[in-house]
């Protein structure tokens, strides 16, 4: 059960038990799926809309591929994958850096991007906490067996 006192700071809450860490990772999975839905939607709109629409806004139908990648990352994070959490954080960060350097006017979504980035950071923190809890449980089992 998630601890109630650990949510003093919603975005960077303390991860004092397994349930808190899992909750943080679930938030990262939802963030990945949100990014996937947006990208797939934009990609579909560009592919099936009037010719030249994508070029006018600086996007291509490749956004659908990006969306599929984020959907897979979301599944990976949902399954508590340490690597999936790190890949999600890295991929989203690199994507935003690339977007803001090639399309300076895209800074309008900065608040949403910051919220999604924090969700990915929390997923990484959750993955690291789950690893720490697993190591502690293994050490406790070894010391009890001795």
N, CA, C and O atoms as a GROMACS GRO file, in nm:
protein
  584
    1UNK      N    1   0.085  -0.118   0.000
    1UNK     CA    2   0.000   0.000   0.000
    1UNK      C    3   0.089   0.124   0.000
    1UNK      O    4   0.187   0.129   0.074
    2UNK      N    5   0.056   0.222  -0.081
    2UNK     CA    6   0.133   0.345  -0.088
    2UNK      C    7   0.120   0.421   0.042
    2UNK      O    8   0.012   0.430   0.100
    3UNK      N    9   0.232   0.476   0.088
    3UNK     CA   10   0.228   0.551   0.212
    3UNK      C   11   0.168   0.688   0.189
    3UNK      O   12   0.198   0.755   0.090
    4UNK      N   13   0.082   0.730   0.283
    4UNK     CA   14   0.012   0.856   0.266
    4UNK      C   15   0.101   0.975   0.298
    4UNK      O   16   0.082   1.082   0.239
    5UNK      N   17   0.196   0.961   0.386
    5UNK     CA   18   0.282   1.071   0.424
    5UNK      C   19   0.392   1.100   0.324
    5UNK      O   20   0.465   1.198   0.338
    6UNK      N   21   0.406   1.017   0.223
    6UNK     CA   22   0.517   1.033   0.130
    6UNK      C   23   0.484   1.125   0.013
    6UNK      O   24   0.569   1.147  -0.074
    7UNK      N   25   0.363   1.180   0.009
    7UNK     CA   26   0.324   1.263  -0.104
    7UNK      C   27   0.326   1.412  -0.072
    7UNK      O   28   0.240   1.486  -0.118
    8UNK      N   29   0.422   1.456   0.008
    8UNK     CA   30   0.434   1.598   0.040
    8UNK      C   31   0.462   1.678  -0.087
    8UNK      O   32   0.408   1.787  -0.106
    9UNK      N   33   0.545   1.624  -0.173
    9UNK     CA   34   0.578   1.686  -0.300
    9UNK      C   35   0.532   1.587  -0.406
    9UNK      O   36   0.598   1.486  -0.430
   10UNK      N   37   0.421   1.616  -0.470
   10UNK     CA   38   0.359   1.518  -0.560
   10UNK      C   39   0.455   1.471  -0.668
   10UNK      O   40   0.464   1.351  -0.694
   11UNK      N   41   0.526   1.561  -0.730
   11UNK     CA   42   0.608   1.522  -0.845
   11UNK      C   43   0.733   1.447  -0.804
   11UNK      O   44   0.780   1.360  -0.878
   12UNK      N   45   0.787   1.480  -0.689
   12UNK     CA   46   0.907   1.410  -0.645
   12UNK      C   47   0.884   1.355  -0.505
   12UNK      O   48   0.955   1.390  -0.411
   13UNK      N   49   0.786   1.270  -0.492
   13UNK     CA   50   0.752   1.213  -0.362
   13UNK      C   51   0.859   1.114  -0.317
   13UNK      O   52   0.937   1.062  -0.397
   14UNK      N   53   0.860   1.091  -0.187
   14UNK     CA   54   0.954   0.993  -0.132
   14UNK      C   55   0.908   0.854  -0.174
   14UNK      O   56   0.789   0.823  -0.176
   15UNK      N   57   1.003   0.772  -0.205
   15UNK     CA   58   0.973   0.635  -0.244
   15UNK      C   59   1.022   0.544  -0.132
   15UNK      O   60   1.129   0.484  -0.140
   16UNK      N   61   0.940   0.534  -0.028
   16UNK     CA   62   0.982   0.464   0.092
   16UNK      C   63   0.944   0.316   0.094
   16UNK      O   64   0.989   0.241   0.180
   17UNK      N   65   0.860   0.275  -0.001
   17UNK     CA   66   0.822   0.133  -0.005
   17UNK      C   67   0.796   0.093  -0.150
   17UNK      O   68   0.796   0.175  -0.241
   18UNK      N   69   0.774  -0.035  -0.167
   18UNK     CA   70   0.756  -0.091  -0.301
   18UNK      C   71   0.634  -0.031  -0.372
   18UNK      O   72   0.639  -0.007  -0.493
   19UNK      N   73   0.526  -0.008  -0.300
   19UNK     CA   74   0.404   0.046  -0.362
   19UNK      C   75   0.427   0.188  -0.415
   19UNK      O   76   0.377   0.223  -0.522
   20UNK      N   77   0.501   0.269  -0.341
   20UNK     CA   78   0.532   0.404  -0.389
   20UNK      C   79   0.616   0.399  -0.516
   20UNK      O   80   0.592   0.475  -0.611
   21UNK      N   81   0.715   0.309  -0.518
   21UNK     CA   82   0.802   0.296  -0.636
   21UNK      C   83   0.721   0.248  -0.757
   21UNK      O   84   0.741   0.296  -0.868
   22UNK      N   85   0.632   0.153  -0.734
   22UNK     CA   86   0.550   0.103  -0.844
   22UNK      C   87   0.455   0.211  -0.895
   22UNK      O   88   0.432   0.222  -1.015
   23UNK      N   89   0.401   0.291  -0.805
   23UNK     CA   90   0.312   0.401  -0.845
   23UNK      C   91   0.388   0.503  -0.930
   23UNK      O   92   0.334   0.554  -1.028
   24UNK      N   93   0.512   0.531  -0.893
   24UNK     CA   94   0.593   0.624  -0.972
   24UNK      C   95   0.618   0.569  -1.112
   24UNK      O   96   0.614   0.644  -1.210
   25UNK      N   97   0.642   0.440  -1.121
   25UNK     CA   98   0.666   0.380  -1.252
   25UNK      C   99   0.538   0.378  -1.336
   25UNK      O  100   0.543   0.398  -1.457
   26UNK      N  101   0.424   0.353  -1.273
   26UNK     CA  102   0.297   0.355  -1.347
   26UNK      C  103   0.272   0.495  -1.405
   26UNK      O  104   0.223   0.508  -1.517
   27UNK      N  105   0.308   0.599  -1.329
   27UNK     CA  106   0.294   0.735  -1.380
   27UNK      C  107   0.381   0.758  -1.503
   27UNK      O  108   0.340   0.826  -1.596
   28UNK      N  109   0.501   0.701  -1.502
   28UNK     CA  110   0.588   0.711  -1.619
   28UNK      C  111   0.531   0.638  -1.739
   28UNK      O  112   0.545   0.683  -1.853
   29UNK      N  113   0.466   0.524  -1.714
   29UNK     CA  114   0.404   0.448  -1.823
   29UNK      C  115   0.290   0.530  -1.884
   29UNK      O  116   0.276   0.537  -2.006
   30UNK      N  117   0.208   0.592  -1.799
   30UNK     CA  118   0.098   0.674  -1.850
   30UNK      C  119   0.152   0.794  -1.929
   30UNK      O  120   0.093   0.832  -2.030
   31UNK      N  121   0.263   0.852  -1.884
   31UNK     CA  122   0.324   0.962  -1.958
   31UNK      C  123   0.370   0.916  -2.096
   31UNK      O  124   0.351   0.986  -2.195
   32UNK      N  125   0.431   0.798  -2.101
   32UNK     CA  126   0.476   0.744  -2.230
   32UNK      C  127   0.358   0.719  -2.323
   32UNK      O  128   0.366   0.748  -2.442
   33UNK      N  129   0.249   0.666  -2.268
   33UNK     CA  130   0.132   0.641  -2.351
   33UNK      C  131   0.065   0.770  -2.396
   33UNK      O  132   0.008   0.775  -2.505
   34UNK      N  133   0.071   0.873  -2.314
   34UNK     CA  134   0.016   1.003  -2.354
   34UNK      C  135   0.096   1.058  -2.472
   34UNK      O  136   0.038   1.105  -2.570
   35UNK      N  137   0.229   1.051  -2.461
   35UNK     CA  138   0.316   1.098  -2.571
   35UNK      C  139   0.289   1.013  -2.695
   35UNK      O  140   0.285   1.066  -2.806
   36UNK      N  141   0.272   0.883  -2.677
   36UNK     CA  142   0.244   0.794  -2.791
   36UNK      C  143   0.113   0.834  -2.859
   36UNK      O  144   0.107   0.843  -2.982
   37UNK      N  145   0.009   0.859  -2.782
   37UNK     CA  146  -0.121   0.895  -2.839
   37UNK      C  147  -0.113   1.027  -2.915
   37UNK      O  148  -0.169   1.039  -3.024
   38UNK      N  149  -0.044   1.124  -2.859
   38UNK     CA  150  -0.029   1.254  -2.927
   38UNK      C  151   0.047   1.236  -3.058
   38UNK      O  152   0.005   1.287  -3.162
   39UNK      N  153   0.157   1.162  -3.054
   39UNK     CA  154   0.238   1.144  -3.174
   39UNK      C  155   0.165   1.064  -3.281
   39UNK      O  156   0.172   1.098  -3.400
   40UNK      N  157   0.097   0.959  -3.240
   40UNK     CA  158   0.023   0.879  -3.339
   40UNK      C  159  -0.091   0.963  -3.398
   40UNK      O  160  -0.117   0.956  -3.518
   41UNK      N  161  -0.157   1.042  -3.315
   41UNK     CA  162  -0.264   1.129  -3.365
   41UNK      C  163  -0.213   1.232  -3.462
   41UNK      O  164  -0.273   1.254  -3.567
   42UNK      N  165  -0.103   1.297  -3.428
   42UNK     CA  166  -0.045   1.398  -3.518
   42UNK      C  167   0.004   1.332  -3.647
   42UNK      O  168  -0.017   1.385  -3.756
   43UNK      N  169   0.069   1.216  -3.634
   43UNK     CA  170   0.117   1.146  -3.752
   43UNK      C  171   0.004   1.107  -3.845
   43UNK      O  172   0.015   1.121  -3.967
   44UNK      N  173  -0.105   1.057  -3.787
   44UNK     CA  174  -0.221   1.019  -3.870
   44UNK      C  175  -0.284   1.141  -3.935
   44UNK      O  176  -0.322   1.136  -4.052
   45UNK      N  177  -0.293   1.249  -3.862
   45UNK     CA  178  -0.349   1.373  -3.917
   45UNK      C  179  -0.266   1.422  -4.035
   45UNK      O  180  -0.320   1.463  -4.138
   46UNK      N  181  -0.136   1.418  -4.019
   46UNK     CA  182  -0.048   1.465  -4.126
   46UNK      C  183  -0.053   1.372  -4.246
   46UNK      O  184  -0.052   1.418  -4.360
   47UNK      N  185  -0.057   1.243  -4.221
   47UNK     CA  186  -0.060   1.148  -4.332
   47UNK      C  187  -0.189   1.153  -4.412
   47UNK      O  188  -0.188   1.135  -4.534
   48UNK      N  189  -0.301   1.179  -4.345
   48UNK     CA  190  -0.430   1.172  -4.412
   48UNK      C  191  -0.493   1.308  -4.437
   48UNK      O  192  -0.603   1.316  -4.492
   49UNK      N  193  -0.427   1.416  -4.398
   49UNK     CA  194  -0.482   1.550  -4.419
   49UNK      C  195  -0.437   1.604  -4.555
   49UNK      O  196  -0.380   1.532  -4.637
   50UNK      N  197  -0.464   1.729  -4.575
   50UNK     CA  198  -0.429   1.794  -4.701
   50UNK      C  199  -0.278   1.788  -4.724
   50UNK      O  200  -0.200   1.801  -4.630
   51UNK      N  201  -0.238   1.769  -4.849
   51UNK     CA  202  -0.094   1.765  -4.880
   51UNK      C  203  -0.025   1.895  -4.840
   51UNK      O  204  -0.078   2.004  -4.860
   52UNK      N  205   0.092   1.882  -4.782
   52UNK     CA  206   0.170   1.999  -4.744
   52UNK      C  207   0.144   2.047  -4.602
   52UNK      O  208   0.214   2.136  -4.555
   53UNK      N  209   0.045   1.990  -4.533
   53UNK     CA  210   0.016   2.032  -4.397
   53UNK      C  211   0.133   2.005  -4.305
   53UNK      O  212   0.171   2.090  -4.225
   54UNK      N  213   0.191   1.887  -4.316
   54UNK     CA  214   0.304   1.851  -4.231
   54UNK      C  215   0.423   1.940  -4.250
   54UNK      O  216   0.488   1.979  -4.153
   55UNK      N  217   0.453   1.974  -4.375
   55UNK     CA  218   0.568   2.060  -4.403
   55UNK      C  219   0.547   2.199  -4.346
   55UNK      O  220   0.642   2.265  -4.304
   56UNK      N  221   0.422   2.246  -4.346
   56UNK     CA  222   0.396   2.381  -4.296
   56UNK      C  223   0.418   2.391  -4.145
   56UNK      O  224   0.450   2.499  -4.095
   57UNK      N  225   0.400   2.281  -4.072
   57UNK     CA  226   0.422   2.284  -3.927
   57UNK      C  227   0.553   2.215  -3.888
   57UNK      O  228   0.584   2.206  -3.769
   58UNK      N  229   0.629   2.167  -3.984
   58UNK     CA  230   0.759   2.106  -3.957
   58UNK      C  231   0.752   1.963  -3.907
   58UNK      O  232   0.842   1.917  -3.838
   59UNK      N  233   0.645   1.891  -3.940
   59UNK     CA  234   0.630   1.753  -3.896
   59UNK      C  235   0.610   1.661  -4.015
   59UNK      O  236   0.573   1.705  -4.124
   60UNK      N  237   0.634   1.532  -3.993
   60UNK     CA  238   0.609   1.432  -4.097
   60UNK      C  239   0.529   1.317  -4.036
   60UNK      O  240   0.504   1.314  -3.915
   61UNK      N  241   0.490   1.226  -4.118
   61UNK     CA  242   0.418   1.109  -4.072
   61UNK      C  243   0.505   1.018  -3.986
   61UNK      O  244   0.454   0.922  -3.926
   62UNK      N  245   0.635   1.046  -3.978
   62UNK     CA  246   0.725   0.968  -3.894
   62UNK      C  247   0.690   0.983  -3.746
   62UNK      O  248   0.739   0.909  -3.662
   63UNK      N  249   0.604   1.080  -3.715
   63UNK     CA  250   0.558   1.094  -3.577
   63UNK      C  251   0.485   0.969  -3.532
   63UNK      O  252   0.482   0.938  -3.413
   64UNK      N  253   0.427   0.897  -3.626
   64UNK     CA  254   0.359   0.770  -3.591
   64UNK      C  255   0.460   0.667  -3.542
   64UNK      O  256   0.432   0.592  -3.448
   65UNK      N  257   0.576   0.662  -3.604
   65UNK     CA  258   0.681   0.570  -3.560
   65UNK      C  259   0.725   0.608  -3.420
   65UNK      O  260   0.745   0.521  -3.334
   66UNK      N  261   0.741   0.736  -3.397
   66UNK     CA  262   0.777   0.786  -3.265
   66UNK      C  263   0.671   0.745  -3.163
   66UNK      O  264   0.704   0.706  -3.051
   67UNK      N  265   0.546   0.754  -3.201
   67UNK     CA  266   0.437   0.715  -3.113
   67UNK      C  267   0.440   0.568  -3.078
   67UNK      O  268   0.416   0.530  -2.964
   68UNK      N  269   0.469   0.485  -3.176
   68UNK     CA  270   0.478   0.341  -3.151
   68UNK      C  271   0.594   0.311  -3.055
   68UNK      O  272   0.583   0.227  -2.966
   69UNK      N  273   0.705   0.380  -3.074
   69UNK     CA  274   0.820   0.362  -2.984
   69UNK      C  275   0.781   0.397  -2.841
   69UNK      O  276   0.813   0.323  -2.748
   70UNK      N  277   0.710   0.509  -2.823
   70UNK     CA  278   0.669   0.547  -2.688
   70UNK      C  279   0.566   0.450  -2.632
   70UNK      O  280   0.563   0.428  -2.510
   71UNK      N  281   0.482   0.392  -2.715
   71UNK     CA  282   0.386   0.292  -2.666
   71UNK      C  283   0.460   0.170  -2.612
   71UNK      O  284   0.424   0.116  -2.508
   72UNK      N  285   0.564   0.128  -2.683
   72UNK     CA  286   0.644   0.014  -2.637
   72UNK      C  287   0.719   0.050  -2.508
   72UNK      O  288   0.730  -0.032  -2.416
   73UNK      N  289   0.771   0.171  -2.501
   73UNK     CA  290   0.838   0.216  -2.379
   73UNK      C  291   0.739   0.215  -2.263
   73UNK      O  292   0.774   0.175  -2.152
   74UNK      N  293   0.616   0.260  -2.288
   74UNK     CA  294   0.515   0.258  -2.184
   74UNK      C  295   0.487   0.118  -2.132
   74UNK      O  296   0.473   0.098  -2.012
   75UNK      N  297   0.478   0.023  -2.223
   75UNK     CA  298   0.456  -0.117  -2.182
   75UNK      C  299   0.573  -0.166  -2.098
   75UNK      O  300   0.555  -0.235  -1.997
   76UNK      N  301   0.692  -0.130  -2.140
   76UNK     CA  302   0.812  -0.170  -2.068
   76UNK      C  303   0.814  -0.112  -1.926
   76UNK      O  304   0.844  -0.182  -1.830
   77UNK      N  305   0.780   0.016  -1.914
   77UNK     CA  306   0.778   0.079  -1.782
   77UNK      C  307   0.666   0.018  -1.697
   77UNK      O  308   0.685  -0.004  -1.577
   78UNK      N  309   0.551  -0.010  -1.757
   78UNK     CA  310   0.439  -0.070  -1.685
   78UNK      C  311   0.480  -0.204  -1.622
   78UNK      O  312   0.430  -0.242  -1.516
   79UNK      N  313   0.571  -0.273  -1.690
   79UNK     CA  314   0.620  -0.402  -1.640
   79UNK      C  315   0.739  -0.385  -1.545
   79UNK      O  316   0.809  -0.482  -1.515
   80UNK      N  317   0.762  -0.263  -1.499
   80UNK     CA  318   0.868  -0.229  -1.403
   80UNK      C  319   1.008  -0.254  -1.457
   80UNK      O  320   1.096  -0.301  -1.384
   81UNK      N  321   1.029  -0.221  -1.583
   81UNK     CA  322   1.161  -0.238  -1.644
   81UNK      C  323   1.251  -0.120  -1.609
   81UNK      O  324   1.218  -0.005  -1.637
   82UNK      N  325   1.365  -0.151  -1.549
   82UNK     CA  326   1.465  -0.050  -1.518
   82UNK      C  327   1.516   0.016  -1.646
   82UNK      O  328   1.525   0.138  -1.654
   83UNK      N  329   1.548  -0.067  -1.744
   83UNK     CA  330   1.599  -0.015  -1.872
   83UNK      C  331   1.491   0.065  -1.943
   83UNK      O  332   1.520   0.169  -2.002
   84UNK      N  333   1.368   0.017  -1.940
   84UNK     CA  334   1.258   0.090  -2.004
   84UNK      C  335   1.240   0.230  -1.947
   84UNK      O  336   1.215   0.324  -2.021
   85UNK      N  337   1.254   0.243  -1.815
   85UNK     CA  338   1.241   0.375  -1.751
   85UNK      C  339   1.352   0.469  -1.799
   85UNK      O  340   1.326   0.585  -1.831
   86UNK      N  341   1.474   0.418  -1.803
   86UNK     CA  342   1.586   0.501  -1.848
   86UNK      C  343   1.574   0.536  -1.997
   86UNK      O  344   1.603   0.649  -2.036
   87UNK      N  345   1.532   0.440  -2.078
   87UNK     CA  346   1.515   0.467  -2.222
   87UNK      C  347   1.406   0.571  -2.243
   87UNK      O  348   1.421   0.661  -2.326
   88UNK      N  349   1.297   0.560  -2.168
   88UNK     CA  350   1.190   0.659  -2.180
   88UNK      C  351   1.238   0.799  -2.146
   88UNK      O  352   1.209   0.894  -2.219
   89UNK      N  353   1.311   0.812  -2.035
   89UNK     CA  354   1.364   0.942  -1.996
   89UNK      C  355   1.461   0.996  -2.101
   89UNK      O  356   1.452   1.113  -2.140
   90UNK      N  357   1.552   0.912  -2.146
   90UNK     CA  358   1.652   0.956  -2.244
   90UNK      C  359   1.587   0.992  -2.377
   90UNK      O  360   1.618   1.096  -2.436
   91UNK      N  361   1.499   0.907  -2.424
   91UNK     CA  362   1.435   0.930  -2.555
   91UNK      C  363   1.350   1.057  -2.553
   91UNK      O  364   1.355   1.135  -2.648
   92UNK      N  365   1.272   1.077  -2.446
   92UNK     CA  366   1.190   1.197  -2.438
   92UNK      C  367   1.278   1.322  -2.427
   92UNK      O  368   1.250   1.423  -2.492
   93UNK      N  369   1.382   1.316  -2.347
   93UNK     CA  370   1.471   1.430  -2.331
   93UNK      C  371   1.539   1.467  -2.464
   93UNK      O  372   1.542   1.583  -2.503
   94UNK      N  373   1.593   1.366  -2.531
   94UNK     CA  374   1.660   1.391  -2.659
   94UNK      C  375   1.562   1.443  -2.763
   94UNK      O  376   1.595   1.530  -2.843
   95UNK      N  377   1.441   1.389  -2.762
   95UNK     CA  378   1.340   1.435  -2.857
   95UNK      C  379   1.306   1.582  -2.834
   95UNK      O  380   1.292   1.659  -2.930
   96UNK      N  381   1.292   1.621  -2.709
   96UNK     CA  382   1.259   1.761  -2.679
   96UNK      C  383   1.375   1.854  -2.711
   96UNK      O  384   1.354   1.964  -2.762
   97UNK      N  385   1.497   1.812  -2.683
   97UNK     CA  386   1.614   1.895  -2.717
   97UNK      C  387   1.619   1.915  -2.868
   97UNK      O  388   1.640   2.026  -2.916
   98UNK      N  389   1.600   1.807  -2.943
   98UNK     CA  390   1.600   1.817  -3.089
   98UNK      C  391   1.487   1.908  -3.137
   98UNK      O  392   1.508   1.993  -3.224
   99UNK      N  393   1.368   1.890  -3.080
   99UNK     CA  394   1.253   1.971  -3.122
   99UNK      C  395   1.278   2.119  -3.095
   99UNK      O  396   1.249   2.202  -3.181
  100UNK      N  397   1.330   2.152  -2.979
  100UNK     CA  398   1.348   2.294  -2.945
  100UNK      C  399   1.464   2.358  -3.020
  100UNK      O  400   1.467   2.480  -3.037
  101UNK      N  401   1.561   2.277  -3.065
  101UNK     CA  402   1.670   2.335  -3.143
  101UNK      C  403   1.632   2.352  -3.290
  101UNK      O  404   1.679   2.445  -3.356
  102UNK      N  405   1.547   2.263  -3.342
  102UNK     CA  406   1.508   2.274  -3.482
  102UNK      C  407   1.382   2.356  -3.503
  102UNK      O  408   1.360   2.409  -3.611
  103UNK      N  409   1.299   2.366  -3.400
  103UNK     CA  410   1.174   2.442  -3.409
  103UNK      C  411   1.161   2.532  -3.286
  103UNK      O  412   1.090   2.498  -3.193
  104UNK      N  413   1.229   2.646  -3.285
  104UNK     CA  414   1.228   2.733  -3.166
  104UNK      C  415   1.088   2.778  -3.124
  104UNK      O  416   1.067   2.808  -3.006
  105UNK      N  417   0.994   2.784  -3.215
  105UNK     CA  418   0.859   2.826  -3.180
  105UNK      C  419   0.783   2.719  -3.103
  105UNK      O  420   0.673   2.745  -3.053
  106UNK      N  421   0.839   2.600  -3.093
  106UNK     CA  422   0.770   2.491  -3.025
  106UNK      C  423   0.783   2.500  -2.873
  106UNK      O  424   0.738   2.410  -2.802
  107UNK      N  425   0.840   2.606  -2.822
  107UNK     CA  426   0.854   2.623  -2.678
  107UNK      C  427   0.721   2.648  -2.609
  107UNK      O  428   0.715   2.656  -2.487
  108UNK      N  429   0.614   2.660  -2.687
  108UNK     CA  430   0.483   2.687  -2.628
  108UNK      C  431   0.436   2.573  -2.539
  108UNK      O  432   0.360   2.597  -2.445
  109UNK      N  433   0.478   2.452  -2.564
  109UNK     CA  434   0.437   2.337  -2.484
  109UNK      C  435   0.534   2.306  -2.372
  109UNK      O  436   0.543   2.191  -2.327
  110UNK      N  437   0.606   2.406  -2.326
  110UNK     CA  438   0.710   2.384  -2.226
  110UNK      C  439   0.654   2.329  -2.094
  110UNK      O  440   0.716   2.240  -2.035
  111UNK      N  441   0.541   2.379  -2.048
  111UNK     CA  442   0.485   2.332  -1.920
  111UNK      C  443   0.444   2.186  -1.930
  111UNK      O  444   0.470   2.108  -1.838
  112UNK      N  445   0.380   2.147  -2.039
  112UNK     CA  446   0.340   2.008  -2.057
  112UNK      C  447   0.463   1.918  -2.068
  112UNK      O  448   0.467   1.810  -2.010
  113UNK      N  449   0.564   1.965  -2.142
  113UNK     CA  450   0.687   1.886  -2.156
  113UNK      C  451   0.755   1.870  -2.019
  113UNK      O  452   0.809   1.763  -1.990
  114UNK      N  453   0.753   1.973  -1.937
  114UNK     CA  454   0.813   1.963  -1.804
  114UNK      C  455   0.739   1.862  -1.718
  114UNK      O  456   0.802   1.785  -1.645
  115UNK      N  457   0.607   1.861  -1.725
  115UNK     CA  458   0.529   1.766  -1.647
  115UNK      C  459   0.558   1.622  -1.692
  115UNK      O  460   0.572   1.533  -1.610
  116UNK      N  461   0.566   1.602  -1.823
  116UNK     CA  462   0.595   1.468  -1.875
  116UNK      C  463   0.737   1.426  -1.837
  116UNK      O  464   0.760   1.311  -1.801
  117UNK      N  465   0.831   1.520  -1.845
  117UNK     CA  466   0.969   1.491  -1.807
  117UNK      C  467   0.977   1.450  -1.660
  117UNK      O  468   1.049   1.357  -1.626
  118UNK      N  469   0.903   1.518  -1.574
  118UNK     CA  470   0.901   1.482  -1.432
  118UNK      C  471   0.842   1.342  -1.411
  118UNK      O  472   0.887   1.268  -1.324
  119UNK      N  473   0.743   1.306  -1.491
  119UNK     CA  474   0.687   1.171  -1.480
  119UNK      C  475   0.791   1.066  -1.519
  119UNK      O  476   0.800   0.961  -1.455
  120UNK      N  477   0.870   1.094  -1.622
  120UNK     CA  478   0.976   1.001  -1.661
  120UNK      C  479   1.086   0.995  -1.555
  120UNK      O  480   1.140   0.888  -1.527
  121UNK      N  481   1.119   1.110  -1.496
  121UNK     CA  482   1.219   1.112  -1.388
  121UNK      C  483   1.169   1.028  -1.271
  121UNK      O  484   1.245   0.951  -1.213
  122UNK      N  485   1.041   1.043  -1.237
  122UNK     CA  486   0.984   0.963  -1.129
  122UNK      C  487   0.987   0.814  -1.162
  122UNK      O  488   1.009   0.731  -1.073
  123UNK      N  489   0.964   0.780  -1.288
  123UNK     CA  490   0.970   0.639  -1.328
  123UNK      C  491   1.111   0.584  -1.305
  123UNK      O  492   1.127   0.471  -1.258
  124UNK      N  493   1.211   0.662  -1.338
  124UNK     CA  494   1.350   0.620  -1.316
  124UNK      C  495   1.376   0.606  -1.167
  124UNK      O  496   1.439   0.509  -1.123
  125UNK      N  497   1.329   0.702  -1.089
  125UNK     CA  498   1.346   0.693  -0.943
  125UNK      C  499   1.276   0.569  -0.888
  125UNK      O  500   1.329   0.501  -0.801
  126UNK      N  501   1.156   0.541  -0.941
  126UNK     CA  502   1.084   0.421  -0.898
  126UNK      C  503   1.159   0.294  -0.934
  126UNK      O  504   1.165   0.201  -0.853
  127UNK      N  505   1.215   0.290  -1.052
  127UNK     CA  506   1.292   0.172  -1.096
  127UNK      C  507   1.414   0.153  -1.007
  127UNK      O  508   1.448   0.040  -0.970
  128UNK      N  509   1.481   0.263  -0.974
  128UNK     CA  510   1.598   0.253  -0.888
  128UNK      C  511   1.558   0.210  -0.747
  128UNK      O  512   1.629   0.132  -0.683
  129UNK      N  513   1.445   0.259  -0.698
  129UNK     CA  514   1.398   0.220  -0.566
  129UNK      C  515   1.360   0.071  -0.563
  129UNK      O  516   1.392   0.001  -0.467
  130UNK      N  517   1.294   0.024  -0.668
  130UNK     CA  518   1.259  -0.118  -0.674
  130UNK      C  519   1.383  -0.205  -0.673
  130UNK      O  520   1.385  -0.311  -0.610
  131UNK      N  521   1.488  -0.162  -0.742
  131UNK     CA  522   1.614  -0.237  -0.739
  131UNK      C  523   1.673  -0.238  -0.599
  131UNK      O  524   1.721  -0.340  -0.550
  132UNK      N  525   1.668  -0.120  -0.533
  132UNK     CA  526   1.723  -0.109  -0.398
  132UNK      C  527   1.644  -0.200  -0.303
  132UNK      O  528   1.704  -0.269  -0.220
  133UNK      N  529   1.510  -0.200  -0.313
  133UNK     CA  530   1.429  -0.285  -0.227
  133UNK      C  531   1.461  -0.432  -0.250
  133UNK      O  532   1.466  -0.511  -0.155
  134UNK      N  533   1.482  -0.470  -0.374
  134UNK     CA  534   1.513  -0.609  -0.407
  134UNK      C  535   1.648  -0.649  -0.346
  134UNK      O  536   1.661  -0.759  -0.291
  135UNK      N  537   1.748  -0.560  -0.355
  135UNK     CA  538   1.879  -0.589  -0.295
  135UNK      C  539   1.867  -0.601  -0.144
  135UNK      O  540   1.928  -0.689  -0.083
  136UNK      N  541   1.789  -0.511  -0.082
  136UNK     CA  542   1.772  -0.514   0.063
  136UNK      C  543   1.703  -0.643   0.107
  136UNK      O  544   1.740  -0.702   0.209
  137UNK      N  545   1.602  -0.686   0.032
  137UNK     CA  546   1.532  -0.810   0.064
  137UNK      C  547   1.626  -0.931   0.052
  137UNK      O  548   1.622  -1.022   0.134
  138UNK      N  549   1.708  -0.929  -0.053
  138UNK     CA  550   1.804  -1.040  -0.071
  138UNK      C  551   1.906  -1.043   0.042
  138UNK      O  552   1.941  -1.150   0.092
  139UNK      N  553   1.954  -0.925   0.082
  139UNK     CA  554   2.051  -0.919   0.192
  139UNK      C  555   1.988  -0.964   0.323
  139UNK      O  556   2.053  -1.032   0.402
  140UNK      N  557   1.863  -0.928   0.345
  140UNK     CA  558   1.791  -0.968   0.465
  140UNK      C  559   1.770  -1.120   0.466
  140UNK      O  560   1.785  -1.184   0.570
  141UNK      N  561   1.737  -1.176   0.352
  141UNK     CA  562   1.717  -1.322   0.342
  141UNK      C  563   1.846  -1.396   0.370
  141UNK      O  564   1.846  -1.500   0.436
  142UNK      N  565   1.957  -1.343   0.320
  142UNK     CA  566   2.087  -1.406   0.343
  142UNK      C  567   2.125  -1.399   0.491
  142UNK      O  568   2.174  -1.496   0.549
  143UNK      N  569   2.100  -1.281   0.552
  143UNK     CA  570   2.138  -1.266   0.695
  143UNK      C  571   2.048  -1.351   0.784
  143UNK      O  572   2.094  -1.400   0.887
  144UNK      N  573   1.922  -1.371   0.746
  144UNK     CA  574   1.832  -1.456   0.825
  144UNK      C  575   1.868  -1.603   0.810
  144UNK      O  576   1.848  -1.682   0.903
  145UNK      N  577   1.921  -1.640   0.694
  145UNK     CA  578   1.959  -1.779   0.670
  145UNK      C  579   2.086  -1.816   0.745
  145UNK      O  580   2.110  -1.934   0.772
  146UNK      N  581   2.166  -1.717   0.779
  146UNK     CA  582   2.294  -1.745   0.846
  146UNK      C  583   2.277  -1.772   0.992
  146UNK      O  584   2.375  -1.797   1.062
   0.00000   0.00000   0.00000
